[in-house]
Amino acid sequence: METRQQSIYDHPKYYDLVFGSDCAAELRFIRQCAAMYCLGTAKRMFEPACGTGRLLFHLARKGFTVGGVDLNTQAVQFCNQRLTRHGIADRVFVGDMSAFELAPQADVAFNTINSFRHLTSERAARAHLNCMAAAVRPGGIYLLGIHLTPTTAPPSDTESWAARRGALAITTRMWTNARDAKTRLERFGIEFIVETPKRQLRIADELVLRSYTDLQMQRLLGHCGHWQIVGTYDFAYDITHPIEVDSSTEDVVYVLRRQAKPIRSPPV
Ligand SMILES: C[S@@+](CC[C@H](N)C(=O)[O-])C[C@H]1O[C@@H](n2cnc3c(N)ncnc32)[C@H](O)[C@@H]1O
């Protein structure tokens, strides 16, 4: 089988199938959080690190005004082409989620499945939260979904799943290559095995993600001061089942509400 060492994000068609084939629960959850936690009207949605816009596209079709930013030009092009194809005028743009400006401000922003962890330094993470505070209006919300590093349970190490659209089938596997507790950088191997009736292709990549314990996340949010945690859920995206985050929690979606004035939280 042919193997290519390439970024999985340079293959938006494959990425979109792998991560976009089953996003109904995420979409429902975003809309439910908007109704429950956003103060005032929730009309404008924004996604930092939007990738192919697998979520934005469906939200636009439901009547929301959407926008997004992503570093990857191919993903942005894929997203904008799909919006155009469906007669949607909104656009996403190429940029860094820790250095961008947005106008007008969004009511609801979301960043699921660990994209935030692509920011590999404290400085970039803080810059992102500050950019997002400028991008979301007071009373608006930011749903931030990440895998935490549990401190009282061993973290999960491998994951594998399959997706199919017509004759195109993709099996994805993800595993841990290295964890460095000091730098908090984790290296994950990821591969797409792409199969059609005519060919088989393996795309192999490595993702470098910053790790967070719940405490590190709370400190970061406390430092920024613009965001208050108003809800916590897991990746089951069940609005009727908020979770208590503790030292064994692995996946969490923080529901953050943008404060009108920065809050000073006691040190954690
Ligand atoms: C796991 S994908 C998620 C894409 C999309 N949010 C989704 O849910 O399908 C992570 C995305 O983060 C983008 N990314 C990584 N670092 C970034 C940065 N500094 N600024 C903007 N986008 C970034 C990648 O290009 C990629 O599209």
Ligand as a Chemical Component Dictionary entry (heavy atoms), coordinates in Angstrom:
data_LIG
# 
_chem_comp.id                   LIG 
_chem_comp.type                 NON-POLYMER 
_chem_comp.pdbx_formal_charge   0 
_chem_comp.three_letter_code    LIG 
# 
loop_
_chem_comp_atom.comp_id 
_chem_comp_atom.atom_id 
_chem_comp_atom.alt_atom_id 
_chem_comp_atom.type_symbol 
_chem_comp_atom.charge 
_chem_comp_atom.model_Cartn_x 
_chem_comp_atom.model_Cartn_y 
_chem_comp_atom.model_Cartn_z 
_chem_comp_atom.pdbx_ordinal 
LIG C1  C1  C 0  -8.914  18.543 14.750 1  
LIG S1  S1  S 1  -9.081  19.751 13.478 2  
LIG C2  C2  C 0  -10.673 20.408 13.892 3  
LIG C3  C3  C 0  -11.375 21.093 12.783 4  
LIG C4  C4  C 0  -12.814 21.506 13.107 5  
LIG N1  N1  N 0  -12.861 22.349 14.285 6  
LIG C5  C5  C 0  -13.679 20.306 13.336 7  
LIG O1  O1  O 0  -14.259 20.174 14.420 8  
LIG O2  O2  O -1 -13.776 19.489 12.433 9  
LIG C6  C6  C 0  -7.958  20.982 13.998 10 
LIG C7  C7  C 0  -7.868  22.189 13.099 11 
LIG O3  O3  O 0  -7.070  23.164 13.766 12 
LIG C8  C8  C 0  -6.397  23.911 12.777 13 
LIG N2  N2  N 0  -5.333  24.665 13.444 14 
LIG C9  C9  C 0  -4.239  24.204 14.076 15 
LIG N3  N3  N 0  -3.536  25.214 14.613 16 
LIG C10 C10 C 0  -4.219  26.355 14.321 17 
LIG C11 C11 C 0  -4.017  27.739 14.621 18 
LIG N4  N4  N 0  -2.967  28.150 15.325 19 
LIG N5  N5  N 0  -4.911  28.625 14.168 20 
LIG C12 C12 C 0  -5.992  28.228 13.431 21 
LIG N6  N6  N 0  -6.231  26.933 13.123 22 
LIG C13 C13 C 0  -5.365  26.017 13.563 23 
LIG C14 C14 C 0  -5.943  22.855 11.788 24 
LIG O4  O4  O 0  -5.593  23.412 10.544 25 
LIG C15 C15 C 0  -7.188  21.963 11.754 26 
LIG O5  O5  O 0  -8.061  22.342 10.723 27 
# 
loop_
_chem_comp_bond.comp_id 
_chem_comp_bond.atom_id_1 
_chem_comp_bond.atom_id_2 
_chem_comp_bond.value_order 
_chem_comp_bond.pdbx_ordinal 
LIG C1  S1  SING 1  
LIG S1  C2  SING 2  
LIG S1  C6  SING 3  
LIG C2  C3  SING 4  
LIG C3  C4  SING 5  
LIG C4  N1  SING 6  
LIG C4  C5  SING 7  
LIG C5  O1  DOUB 8  
LIG C5  O2  SING 9  
LIG C6  C7  SING 10 
LIG C7  O3  SING 11 
LIG C7  C15 SING 12 
LIG O3  C8  SING 13 
LIG C8  N2  SING 14 
LIG C8  C14 SING 15 
LIG N2  C9  SING 16 
LIG N2  C13 SING 17 
LIG C9  N3  DOUB 18 
LIG N3  C10 SING 19 
LIG C10 C11 SING 20 
LIG C10 C13 DOUB 21 
LIG C11 N4  SING 22 
LIG C11 N5  DOUB 23 
LIG N5  C12 SING 24 
LIG C12 N6  DOUB 25 
LIG N6  C13 SING 26 
LIG C14 O4  SING 27 
LIG C14 C15 SING 28 
LIG C15 O5  SING 29 
# 
